[in-house]
Amino acid sequence: MASVFPSPLCDPAAHHNVVFVRDLRLAMLIGILPHEKTQPQEVVINIEFYVREHVLPISGDIRDFLDYSVVVAGIREMAAARHRGLLEEFIHEIADYCLRFDPVESVCVQIEKTQVLPDAISAGIRIVKAAH
């Protein structure tokens, strides 16, 4: 799958570190068609976390930074919890969840269905959201 990450939003002049998770594959119930409500579909998720530059974990302790394995575990739990009608619904849940983690200031999330169009690798949506 051709990935658009790193995103063009990753601007080195913005003084952020970018932590990313690339091509996370999950099977989940998502879609509005009858078969999509009972048969899991593969989705691929890409996330870029824009974190403050001054919070590098100089100590070497993951507790001083963003532990992406914790974030991914939470996303897996969210995907398994219930059916969603639209990718748009799930992508906002993911972005809001990611923004709960300190030191994330903003996040770019992309989610794709890989089996929805016979002549395309995938179809999906990408959003950028900032912490309030």
Residue frames as qw, qx, qy, qz and C-alpha x, y, z in Angstrom:
[[0.000, 0.890, 0.456, 0.000, 0.00, 0.00, 0.00],
 [0.392, 0.433, -0.028, 0.811, 1.35, 3.40, -0.96],
 [0.376, -0.679, -0.476, 0.412, 1.39, 5.56, 2.12],
 [0.183, 0.849, 0.110, 0.483, 1.09, 9.33, 2.12],
 [0.563, -0.819, 0.090, 0.059, 3.01, 9.46, 5.37],
 [0.209, -0.426, -0.424, 0.771, 5.03, 11.31, 6.40],
 [0.211, 0.824, 0.526, -0.004, 2.36, 13.90, 5.81],
 [0.366, 0.561, 0.087, 0.737, 3.02, 17.25, 4.18],
 [0.404, -0.856, -0.117, -0.299, 1.90, 18.70, 7.51],
 [0.819, -0.413, -0.032, 0.398, 5.15, 17.51, 9.05],
 [0.313, 0.879, -0.077, 0.350, 6.93, 20.85, 8.84],
 [0.732, -0.062, -0.353, 0.580, 10.43, 20.84, 10.36],
 [0.129, 0.395, -0.126, 0.901, 10.11, 24.58, 11.00],
 [0.558, -0.592, -0.294, -0.502, 7.17, 23.98, 13.35],
 [0.013, -0.487, 0.687, -0.539, 9.47, 22.89, 16.20],
 [0.857, -0.193, 0.207, -0.431, 7.71, 19.66, 16.92],
 [0.149, -0.268, 0.945, 0.116, 8.84, 16.11, 17.18],
 [0.749, 0.116, -0.238, -0.607, 6.68, 13.74, 15.19],
 [0.345, -0.157, 0.913, -0.149, 6.01, 10.31, 16.62],
 [0.621, 0.214, -0.332, -0.677, 4.16, 8.04, 14.23],
 [0.595, 0.022, 0.795, -0.117, 2.41, 4.71, 13.89],
 [0.351, 0.420, -0.510, -0.664, 2.35, 3.50, 10.32],
 [0.589, 0.110, -0.676, -0.429, 0.01, 0.95, 8.69],
 [0.306, -0.081, 0.806, -0.500, -1.68, -0.41, 11.81],
 [0.451, -0.059, -0.704, -0.545, -3.96, -3.15, 10.49],
 [0.335, 0.027, 0.721, -0.606, -7.15, -4.04, 12.33],
 [0.213, -0.310, -0.823, -0.425, -10.22, -6.11, 11.55],
 [0.130, 0.224, 0.534, -0.805, -13.39, -4.41, 12.75],
 [0.192, 0.629, 0.748, 0.089, -17.11, -4.05, 12.12],
 [0.023, -0.524, -0.009, 0.851, -17.54, -0.82, 10.19],
 [0.039, -0.046, -0.658, -0.751, -19.93, 0.27, 7.48],
 [0.485, 0.158, 0.256, -0.821, -23.58, 0.88, 6.69],
 [0.624, 0.159, -0.601, -0.474, -24.24, -2.04, 4.35],
 [0.884, -0.316, 0.010, -0.343, -25.87, -5.15, 5.85],
 [0.925, 0.095, -0.266, 0.255, -22.81, -7.40, 5.38],
 [0.319, 0.544, -0.382, 0.676, -20.55, -4.73, 6.95],
 [0.524, -0.564, 0.221, -0.599, -22.52, -5.00, 10.18],
 [0.939, -0.251, 0.171, -0.163, -21.70, -8.70, 10.61],
 [0.905, 0.206, 0.007, 0.373, -18.42, -9.31, 8.76],
 [0.418, -0.751, 0.128, 0.494, -15.23, -7.64, 10.01],
 [0.620, 0.750, 0.019, 0.229, -13.29, -5.59, 7.48],
 [0.692, -0.150, -0.061, 0.704, -9.63, -4.70, 7.43],
 [0.070, 0.991, 0.059, 0.097, -8.80, -1.09, 8.11],
 [0.699, 0.115, -0.151, 0.689, -5.36, 0.49, 8.00],
 [0.256, -0.950, -0.175, 0.032, -4.61, 3.35, 10.37],
 [0.592, 0.280, -0.151, 0.741, -1.76, 5.86, 10.19],
 [0.352, -0.903, -0.242, 0.053, -1.16, 8.38, 12.94],
 [0.479, 0.386, -0.236, 0.753, 1.27, 11.25, 13.35],
 [0.475, -0.775, -0.352, 0.222, 1.56, 12.71, 16.84],
 [0.323, 0.673, -0.132, 0.652, 2.96, 16.24, 16.91],
 [0.673, -0.609, -0.323, 0.268, 4.63, 16.66, 20.30],
 [0.118, -0.983, 0.143, 0.016, 6.41, 19.58, 21.88],
 [0.654, 0.575, -0.405, 0.279, 10.06, 19.69, 20.92],
 [0.046, -0.643, 0.566, -0.514, 11.35, 20.32, 24.45],
 [0.782, -0.325, 0.342, -0.407, 9.94, 17.08, 25.89],
 [0.689, 0.380, -0.617, -0.020, 12.43, 14.63, 24.46],
 [0.872, -0.479, -0.035, -0.092, 12.92, 11.75, 26.94],
 [0.266, 0.734, -0.566, 0.266, 16.50, 12.55, 27.82],
 [0.561, -0.456, 0.595, -0.353, 16.13, 10.31, 30.86],
 [0.255, 0.211, -0.914, -0.233, 15.57, 7.27, 28.63],
 [0.208, 0.227, 0.849, -0.430, 12.38, 6.51, 30.57],
 [0.025, -0.374, -0.730, -0.571, 9.29, 5.97, 28.38],
 [0.189, -0.718, -0.620, 0.254, 7.13, 7.48, 31.12],
 [0.177, -0.572, 0.010, 0.801, 8.68, 10.82, 30.16],
 [0.145, 0.248, -0.528, -0.799, 7.32, 10.63, 26.61],
 [0.753, 0.175, -0.033, -0.633, 4.55, 9.13, 24.46],
 [0.365, -0.169, 0.915, 0.028, 4.31, 5.34, 24.67],
 [0.503, 0.226, -0.411, -0.726, 2.75, 4.47, 21.32],
 [0.289, -0.052, -0.955, -0.049, 2.20, 0.85, 22.39],
 [0.092, 0.362, 0.688, -0.623, -0.30, 2.13, 24.97],
 [0.380, 0.400, -0.081, -0.830, -2.02, 4.26, 22.33],
 [0.415, 0.174, -0.763, -0.464, -2.25, 1.33, 19.90],
 [0.120, -0.182, -0.945, 0.244, -3.66, -0.97, 22.60],
 [0.233, 0.422, 0.449, -0.752, -6.38, 1.60, 23.28],
 [0.436, 0.365, -0.366, -0.736, -7.23, 1.91, 19.58],
 [0.298, 0.038, -0.936, -0.184, -7.48, -1.89, 19.30],
 [0.028, 0.321, 0.814, -0.483, -9.89, -1.92, 22.25],
 [0.336, 0.446, 0.122, -0.821, -11.99, 0.86, 20.70],
 [0.396, 0.268, -0.649, -0.593, -12.17, -0.99, 17.36],
 [0.268, -0.077, -0.960, -0.005, -13.29, -4.22, 19.03],
 [0.141, 0.163, 0.622, -0.753, -15.84, -2.58, 21.32],
 [0.466, 0.559, 0.537, -0.428, -18.67, -1.99, 18.83],
 [0.488, 0.477, 0.558, 0.473, -19.83, -1.55, 15.24],
 [0.011, -0.583, -0.022, 0.812, -19.51, 1.89, 13.66],
 [0.611, 0.668, 0.405, -0.126, -21.40, 3.04, 10.62],
 [0.499, 0.848, -0.046, 0.173, -18.77, 5.30, 9.12],
 [0.720, 0.120, -0.206, 0.652, -15.01, 5.77, 9.06],
 [0.032, 0.640, -0.041, 0.767, -15.69, 9.43, 9.86],
 [0.691, -0.651, -0.068, -0.309, -17.12, 8.42, 13.23],
 [0.918, -0.254, -0.079, 0.294, -14.18, 6.21, 14.16],
 [0.582, 0.402, -0.101, 0.700, -11.48, 8.62, 12.98],
 [0.187, -0.728, 0.097, -0.652, -12.72, 11.36, 15.32],
 [0.847, -0.522, -0.018, -0.101, -12.77, 8.89, 18.22],
 [0.861, 0.052, -0.081, 0.499, -9.15, 7.97, 17.44],
 [0.306, 0.581, -0.091, 0.748, -8.03, 11.60, 17.18],
 [0.464, -0.729, 0.050, -0.501, -9.75, 12.58, 20.43],
 [0.928, -0.355, -0.042, 0.108, -8.22, 9.58, 22.19],
 [0.745, 0.242, -0.090, 0.615, -4.71, 10.43, 20.92],
 [0.075, 0.691, -0.074, 0.715, -5.02, 14.03, 22.06],
 [0.707, -0.678, -0.091, -0.181, -5.52, 12.88, 25.67],
 [0.877, -0.158, -0.081, 0.447, -1.85, 11.93, 25.87],
 [0.127, -0.953, 0.224, 0.156, 0.66, 14.44, 27.11],
 [0.110, -0.555, 0.012, 0.824, 2.71, 15.87, 25.32],
 [0.329, 0.387, 0.700, 0.502, 0.62, 15.55, 22.11],
 [0.070, 0.412, 0.103, -0.903, -0.34, 18.98, 20.79],
 [0.648, 0.418, -0.103, -0.629, -1.97, 17.87, 17.55],
 [0.558, -0.064, 0.823, 0.088, -2.52, 14.70, 15.59],
 [0.501, 0.381, -0.444, -0.638, -2.97, 13.67, 11.97],
 [0.561, -0.003, 0.810, -0.172, -4.97, 10.46, 11.59],
 [0.492, 0.307, -0.531, -0.618, -5.71, 8.54, 8.41],
 [0.567, 0.005, 0.790, -0.233, -7.95, 5.48, 8.22],
 [0.416, 0.336, -0.578, -0.616, -8.60, 3.36, 5.14],
 [0.861, 0.085, 0.426, -0.265, -10.81, 0.43, 4.23],
 [0.141, -0.478, 0.752, 0.431, -8.73, -1.95, 2.13],
 [0.217, 0.148, 0.941, 0.212, -11.48, -4.12, 0.66],
 [0.310, 0.584, 0.458, -0.595, -14.19, -1.62, -0.27],
 [0.516, 0.717, -0.136, -0.449, -13.42, -0.82, -3.94],
 [0.937, 0.104, 0.300, 0.147, -12.39, -3.55, -6.38],
 [0.664, 0.605, 0.044, 0.437, -10.18, -1.27, -8.48],
 [0.010, -0.839, 0.289, -0.460, -8.47, 0.64, -5.66],
 [0.459, 0.170, -0.735, 0.470, -6.00, -0.30, -2.96],
 [0.219, -0.428, -0.687, 0.545, -8.07, 1.55, -0.38],
 [0.093, -0.681, -0.292, -0.664, -10.54, 4.33, 0.35],
 [0.521, -0.443, -0.544, 0.486, -10.52, 6.44, 3.46],
 [0.106, -0.943, -0.153, -0.276, -10.27, 9.72, 5.25],
 [0.588, 0.034, -0.332, 0.737, -7.57, 11.85, 6.89],
 [0.235, -0.918, -0.226, -0.228, -8.06, 14.52, 9.54],
 [0.419, 0.247, -0.417, 0.768, -5.86, 16.86, 11.54],
 [0.485, -0.775, -0.337, -0.225, -6.98, 17.85, 15.03],
 [0.262, 0.469, -0.469, 0.701, -5.36, 19.99, 17.69],
 [0.388, -0.405, -0.704, 0.435, -5.64, 19.81, 21.46],
 [0.129, -0.865, -0.325, -0.359, -7.79, 22.54, 23.00]]
